């Protein structure tokens, strides 16, 4: 039996709960989305801003309000690791785009095959990294968070695939409206991910 066969109800419940949470706190999440977009514009701050967004959502869930002290504490503890980790999927994504553009120019199947493989690797790494950020917001150690996230993504292929399609749908809807992409899609995506992690699909928190 696969790891995700036994908790389909829990996973679906986590997604529904996350949607309800997003509806109840929509105004706050709009602020989180805008702050994330603005703070991610320099690119080098993308890791810290993403970690901060997860920490804000986690704080909102725990306290029914965002406590900036909790966000800054999380960033102080894990900011450097988050800044470095985010570049792993970014580098793979850039390399994949380069191979795809080379295929368009040369019409060589070799570059297309590499681009396809790179796309799968990018999606996998992005999911692991985002899951790691969600777990880091729970104040777990970096190594523990990364290990648990990798194990969850690999051990729960159905749930991972579901998240990928949900995120792709959100991004597609956001692409229809630039305003929507800025003001709600980022926070909704992070909320869904944090909700799945929070619902017990990963091991209980353990402090470093």
C-alpha positions in Angstrom: 0.0 0.0 0.0 1.3 3.5 -0.8 1.7 6.0 2.0 -1.1 8.1 0.6 -3.6 5.3 0.3 -4.6 5.5 4.0 -5.2 9.2 4.5 -7.2 10.3 1.4 -9.9 11.7 3.7 -7.4 13.6 5.8 -5.8 15.1 2.7 -9.1 16.1 1.1 -10.2 17.6 4.4 -7.0 19.6 4.7 -7.6 21.1 1.2 -11.2 22.0 2.1 -10.1 23.4 5.5 -7.5 25.5 3.7 -10.1 26.9 1.3 -12.4 27.8 4.2 -9.5 29.4 6.0 -8.6 31.4 2.9 -12.2 32.6 2.6 -12.4 33.7 6.3 -9.1 35.6 6.2 -9.2 36.8 2.6 -8.3 40.4 3.4 -5.2 39.4 5.4 -4.2 37.0 2.7 -4.4 39.7 0.1 -1.9 41.7 2.1 0.3 38.6 2.4 0.2 38.1 -1.3 1.0 41.7 -2.2 3.9 41.8 0.3 5.3 38.5 -1.1 5.1 39.8 -4.7 6.8 43.1 -3.8 9.5 41.6 -1.6 10.2 38.9 -4.2 10.9 41.3 -7.0 14.7 41.5 -6.4 14.7 37.7 -6.9 17.6 37.3 -4.3 15.0 37.8 -1.6 12.6 35.3 -3.0 13.5 32.6 -0.5 13.2 34.8 2.6 9.9 36.4 1.3 8.4 32.9 0.7 9.4 31.7 4.1 8.0 34.8 5.6 4.7 34.2 3.8 4.4 30.7 5.2 5.3 32.0 8.6 2.6 34.7 8.4 0.0 32.1 7.4 1.1 29.8 10.2 0.9 32.7 12.7 -2.6 33.6 11.4 -3.8 30.0 11.9 -2.3 29.8 15.4 -3.3 33.2 16.7 -6.2 34.3 14.5 -3.9 37.3 13.7 -0.5 37.8 12.2 2.2 38.3 14.8 5.2 39.9 13.2 7.5 38.7 16.0 6.9 35.1 15.0 7.6 35.9 11.3 10.9 37.7 12.1 11.9 34.9 14.5 11.4 32.3 11.7 13.3 34.4 9.2 16.2 35.0 11.6 16.5 31.2 12.2 16.0 29.9 8.7 16.5 32.9 6.4 19.9 32.0 5.1 19.0 28.3 4.4 15.7 29.4 2.7 17.6 31.9 0.5 20.0 29.2 -0.7 17.4 26.4 -1.0 15.1 28.4 -3.3 17.8 28.7 -5.9 17.9 24.9 -6.5 14.6 24.8 -8.5 15.3 28.2 -9.9 18.6 27.1 -11.4 17.0 23.9 -12.8 14.1 25.9 -14.2 16.5 28.3 -15.9 18.6 25.5 -17.4 15.4 23.7 -18.6 14.2 26.8 -20.3 17.6 27.2 -22.0 17.5 23.6 -23.3 13.9 24.2 -24.6 14.9 27.4 -26.4 17.8 25.5 -27.9 15.5 22.8 -29.1 13.3 25.4 -30.8 16.3 26.8 -32.6 17.9 23.5 -33.6 14.9 21.1 -33.7 17.1 18.5 -32.0 15.3 15.8 -30.1 18.2 15.6 -27.7 17.5 19.0 -26.3 13.8 18.4 -26.1 14.4 15.2 -24.1 16.6 17.1 -21.7 14.0 19.9 -21.4 11.3 17.4 -20.6 13.4 15.7 -18.0 14.3 19.1 -16.6 10.6 20.0 -16.3 9.9 17.0 -14.2 12.9 17.6 -12.0 11.9 21.3 -11.6 8.4 20.4 -10.5 9.7 17.8 -8.1 12.3 20.1 -6.5 9.8 23.0 -6.3 7.3 20.8 -4.4 10.0 19.6 -2.0 11.3 23.2 -1.4 7.8 24.6 -0.9 7.0 21.8 1.5 10.2 22.4 3.3 9.3 26.1 3.8 5.9 25.1 5.1 7.5 22.8 7.7 10.1 25.4 8.6 7.3 27.8 9.5 6.5 25.2 12.3 9.9 25.9 13.9 11.5 22.6 13.0 15.2 22.3 12.2 16.3 22.8 8.6 17.7 19.3 8.1 14.6 17.7 9.7 12.3 19.8 7.6 14.1 19.0 4.3 14.3 15.3 5.1 10.6 15.1 6.1 9.5 17.1 3.1 11.5 14.9 0.6 10.1 11.7 2.3 6.5 13.0 2.1 6.7 14.1 -1.6 8.3 10.7 -2.6 6.0 8.6 -0.3 2.8 10.3 -1.3 2.7 10.4 -5.1 -1.1 10.9 -5.4 -1.1 13.8 -2.9 1.9 15.4 -4.6 0.3 15.1 -8.0 -3.0 16.5 -6.7 -1.1 19.5 -5.3 0.7 20.0 -8.6 -2.6 20.1 -10.6 -4.2 22.4 -8.0 -1.3 24.8 -8.2 -1.3 24.7 -12.0 -5.0 25.5 -12.0 -4.4 28.5 -9.6 -1.6 29.8 -11.7 -3.7 29.4 -14.9 -6.5 31.4 -13.3 -4.1 34.0 -12.1 -2.6 34.3 -15.6 -6.1 35.3 -16.8 -6.0 38.3 -14.4 -2.7 39.9 -13.5 -4.4 41.5 -10.5 -5.6 38.2 -9.3 -2.1 36.7 -9.8 -0.7 39.4 -7.5 -3.4 39.8 -4.8 -4.6 36.3 -4.0 -3.0 33.4 -5.9 0.4 33.4 -4.0 -1.2 33.4 -0.5 -3.9 30.9 -1.6 -1.2 28.6 -2.9 0.8 28.9 0.3 -2.3 28.5 2.4 -3.2 25.2 0.7 0.3 23.9 1.1 0.6 24.9 4.7 -2.8 23.4 5.4 -1.8 20.0 4.0 1.4 20.0 6.1 -0.5 21.2 9.2 -3.1 18.5 8.9 -0.6 15.8 10.0 0.5 14.6 6.6 4.1 15.1 7.9 5.6 14.0 11.2 5.0 16.0 14.4 7.2 19.1 15.0 10.6 18.6 16.7 12.8 21.5 17.7 16.4 21.5 16.8 
